Amino acid sequence: MDRSKDDVQLQRLAQKHRDCEERLAALAARRFPTEQERYEETTLKKLKLKIKDEMESIHRHRAEPAGRNG
């Protein structure tokens, strides 16, 4: 993937990560969350971690020396 595609992908992932954080904050503010809201919270936490892993993977790929395809 070239650098500009990486940048676009990172921006998209960062926005998704922020969206998850915002929704998680809203759910955390609920005093008595429903079962569905607790499930959503768990799902969002997993998604947020997956997104973070994808972002870190792009950063690692960028840090590899040129010409190395391991």
C-alpha positions as CSV (number, residue, x, y, z in Angstrom):
1,M,0.0,0.0,0.0
2,D,1.4,3.4,-0.8
3,R,1.8,6.2,1.7
4,S,-1.2,8.2,0.5
5,K,-3.5,5.2,0.7
6,D,-2.0,4.5,4.2
7,D,-2.8,8.1,5.2
8,V,-6.4,7.8,4.0
9,Q,-6.8,4.4,5.8
10,L,-5.3,5.8,9.0
11,Q,-7.7,8.8,8.9
12,R,-10.7,6.5,8.4
13,L,-9.6,4.2,11.2
14,A,-8.9,7.1,13.5
15,Q,-12.4,8.5,12.9
16,K,-14.0,5.0,13.6
17,H,-11.9,4.8,16.8
18,R,-13.2,8.3,17.9
19,D,-16.7,7.2,17.1
20,C,-16.4,4.2,19.3
21,E,-14.9,6.3,22.1
22,E,-17.8,8.7,21.9
23,R,-20.4,6.0,22.0
24,L,-18.6,4.2,24.8
25,A,-18.6,7.4,26.8
26,A,-22.3,7.8,26.3
27,L,-22.9,4.2,27.4
28,A,-20.7,4.7,30.4
29,A,-22.8,7.7,31.5
30,R,-25.9,5.4,31.7
31,R,-26.6,4.6,35.3
32,F,-28.6,1.5,34.6
33,P,-27.7,0.2,31.1
34,T,-29.9,-2.4,29.5
35,E,-28.6,-5.8,28.6
36,Q,-28.5,-4.7,24.9
37,E,-26.4,-1.6,25.9
38,R,-24.0,-3.8,27.9
39,Y,-23.6,-6.1,24.9
40,E,-23.0,-3.0,22.7
41,E,-20.4,-1.8,25.1
42,T,-18.5,-5.1,25.0
43,T,-18.8,-5.2,21.2
44,L,-17.5,-1.6,20.8
45,K,-14.5,-2.3,23.1
46,K,-13.5,-5.2,20.9
47,L,-14.0,-3.2,17.8
48,K,-12.0,-0.3,19.2
49,L,-9.1,-2.7,20.0
50,K,-9.3,-4.2,16.5
51,I,-9.1,-0.7,14.9
52,K,-6.1,0.2,17.1
53,D,-4.4,-3.0,16.0
54,E,-5.0,-2.1,12.3
55,M,-3.6,1.3,12.8
56,E,-0.5,0.0,14.6
57,S,0.0,-2.5,11.7
58,I,0.0,0.3,9.2
59,H,2.6,2.2,11.3
60,R,4.8,-0.9,11.6
61,H,4.6,-1.4,7.9
62,R,5.7,2.2,7.4
63,A,8.7,1.7,9.7
64,E,10.0,-1.4,7.9
65,P,13.0,-0.8,5.7
66,A,12.2,-0.3,2.0
67,G,12.2,-3.5,-0.1
68,R,11.5,-5.7,2.9
69,N,8.5,-7.9,2.4
70,G,8.5,-10.3,5.4
